[in-house]
Amino acid sequence: MGNLLVAQSGGPTSVINATVAGVIQANQLNPIYEHVYGGLHGIEGILNEEFVDLTNLPDFSIQLLKQTCASALGSCRYKLKRDNVEDFQKIIAIMDAYNIDTMIYTGGNDSMDTVAALSEYAAEHHITNHRFIGCPKTVDNDLVITDHCPGYASAAKFMVNVAKTTWLDVNVYTRQEVFILETMGRDAGWLAASAVLCGKVDLLVLPEVVFDKEKFLAEVKKCIDAKNKCYIVVSEGARFADGTYLAAGEAKNDGFGHAILGGAGNAVKNMILESGVAKRAKVQDMSTLQRCYSPCQSKTDVEESFRLGMSAHMHSMDPTFTGKMVAVKRPEEGPYNPIFFTVDAKDVANFVKHVPAEWILDDYHGMTQEFYDYCTPLIQGEPDLIMDNGSIAQIEPFYL
């Protein structure tokens, strides 16, 4: 009997640990592996043989794990490059040393590229005793083929509540005021769009729509003239026609060659104030909160994330199952009831799923009913949280 390794990578979510919990619980119910190891800090930790044994994690700890935000195993931004053969050789050697048959990697776009790269290397070198499986996660919801990504629904639920409550706060005064809510979303505006479900957003700025400064300011003025207020949601990835970000001046570079964004809200604020369209403008940048606020988990999201981990474990029983990602789709008709299926990781890696253009209203005026129908089922339900002296209980991160 071999062993299984599960690890996490990239930006965490409030339900990423539920997938790991699903893997652990699945093996306790159907012990096809002698040990379930957790790889600390993703590929980076695996290369350093930093493992923790999760095989017999108590049921109470599994329940805590499901409601713990961020990556309990730790994450990384380590790029596994195909021309760096030494990394591939070392990973295979480590899997041999620990008798690891299967590696399940939970992450986003770049993580699925890691799954694809490892499976390709194994195939090219006729390595048949190691398998690599991906489980999706990202609050950006930008992975193709899967209907949606675990983590998005809880982040969306949080954004709806933030928008609803801050709108009420903004409107207590009679004075003129513009409120700008900035969300994550480098290339896709799914998270920013979710805020419209509160029914209070006046203007929505997404990466999918070229930002036209003059047109946007004209819409802000119309809103101010009509009600003396304007509630705006802007995605960090909003950009001009030439492809530069609204906050390009603050962009840097991360380990994957992506721009590190932030400041789109302030850029919009400065445009508004400098134009004289409004006298006051306030920015709320949700930053880390939108992806880690586990007290606002979607029950649907938690359950799907858990079941995806169980599904990955189940599929790993097949000795030929490798280079795949487990995914979610919804039935074409009838009530929302997720269906789990698998796709090739290479068909997911390095692609971006944008918000459909036909779902976006003109002149920054929000989203069509199709988006409401898509997003609303995902944010339903509240899990029964275990509390600790008035605050949500969290498991101690394994890397500590």
Secondary structure, 3 states (H helix, E strand, C coil): CCEEEEEECCCCCCCHHHHHHHHHHHHHHCCCCCCEEEECCHHHHHHCCCEEECCCCCHHHHHHHHHCCCCCCCCCCCCCCCCCHHHHHHHHHHHHHCCEEEEEEEECHHHHHHHHHHHHHHHHCCCCCCEEEEEECCCCCCCCCCCCCCCHHHHHHHHHHHHHHHHHHHCCCCCCEEEEEEECCCCCCHHHHHHHHHCCCCEEECCCCCCCHHHHHHHHHHHHHHHCEEEEEEECCCECCCCCECCHHHCEECCCCCEECCCHHHHHHHHHHHHCCCCCEEEEECCCHHHHCHHHCCHHHHHHHHHHHHHHHHHCCCCCCCCEEEEEECCCCCCCCCEEEEEEHHHCCCCCCCCCHHHECHHHCCECHHHHHHHHHHHCCCCCCCEECCEECCCCCCCC
